[in-house]
């Protein structure tokens, strides 16, 4: 009986680790944004996110990309990376999992 409890506890712990929400993407995305003097204003990026019906929580520069933390219409937390010159949406993560990648984007 003691062995059964130990195995059950280990299985429960393993399942909890496997099903727990992973951290958001770590920011290793490469956008090839070029010099920051050519970047579009952050306000334009926030407007673009708003037009997608996102509520922006935080927008910042991450490496050579714009990074946006937002909530979608369903209240889900998103982490998205945009090209700073074109403001093209490149990749979007929800709960650490990729849910969108622009066609041809390898960064």
C-alpha positions in Angstrom: 0.0 0.0 0.0 2.9 2.4 0.8 4.5 1.7 -2.6 1.2 2.4 -4.3 0.9 5.8 -2.6 4.5 6.6 -3.5 3.9 5.7 -7.2 0.6 7.6 -7.2 2.3 10.7 -5.7 5.1 10.5 -8.2 2.7 10.1 -11.1 0.6 13.1 -9.8 3.7 15.3 -9.5 4.8 14.3 -13.0 1.4 15.1 -14.5 1.4 18.4 -12.7 4.8 19.3 -14.2 3.8 18.2 -17.7 0.5 20.1 -17.6 1.6 23.2 -15.9 1.7 26.3 -18.1 5.2 26.8 -19.4 6.9 30.2 -19.2 6.4 32.6 -22.1 8.9 32.6 -24.9 12.4 33.6 -23.8 13.0 36.4 -26.3 15.5 34.6 -28.5 13.6 35.7 -31.5 15.7 37.5 -34.2 13.9 40.0 -36.3 16.8 41.6 -38.3 15.4 45.0 -37.5 18.4 47.0 -38.6 19.4 50.3 -37.0 16.9 51.6 -34.4 16.9 55.0 -36.1 14.7 53.4 -38.9 12.2 51.8 -36.5 8.6 52.9 -36.5 7.2 54.5 -33.3 6.1 52.2 -30.5 2.7 54.0 -30.6 2.0 52.6 -34.1 2.7 49.1 -32.8 0.3 49.6 -29.9 -2.4 50.7 -32.4 -1.7 47.7 -34.6 -2.2 45.4 -31.6 -5.4 47.3 -30.6 -6.7 46.8 -34.2 -6.3 43.0 -33.6 -8.6 43.4 -30.5 -5.7 42.9 -28.1 -5.3 44.8 -24.8 -1.7 45.7 -24.6 -0.2 45.0 -21.2 3.4 45.9 -22.0 5.3 46.8 -25.2 9.1 46.9 -25.3 12.2 46.5 -27.4 13.6 42.9 -27.1 16.9 42.5 -29.0 16.2 43.7 -32.5 12.4 43.2 -32.3 9.4 44.8 -30.7 7.8 42.6 -28.1 4.2 42.9 -27.0 2.5 41.3 -24.0 -1.2 41.5 -24.5 -4.6 39.8 -23.8 -6.8 38.7 -26.7 -10.6 39.0 -26.8 -10.9 35.7 -24.7 -8.5 37.1 -22.0 -5.7 34.8 -23.0 -2.2 36.2 -22.4 -0.1 36.5 -25.6 3.5 37.3 -26.2 4.1 38.6 -29.8 7.2 39.7 -31.7 6.9 42.3 -34.5 9.5 43.6 -37.0 10.3 47.1 -35.8 10.5 48.7 -39.3 7.5 47.0 -41.0 5.5 46.2 -37.9 4.8 42.8 -39.4 3.6 40.3 -36.8 6.3 37.6 -36.9 5.5 35.1 -34.1 3.0 34.8 -31.3 3.1 32.6 -28.2 0.3 31.7 -25.9 1.3 30.1 -22.6 4.7 29.4 -24.0 3.4 27.6 -27.1 3.7 29.1 -30.6 0.3 29.8 -32.0 1.3 31.9 -35.0 4.4 32.3 -37.2 4.6 34.5 -40.3 5.1 32.6 -43.5 8.8 32.3 -44.2 9.9 33.7 -40.8 12.7 31.6 -39.3 13.9 33.9 -36.6 
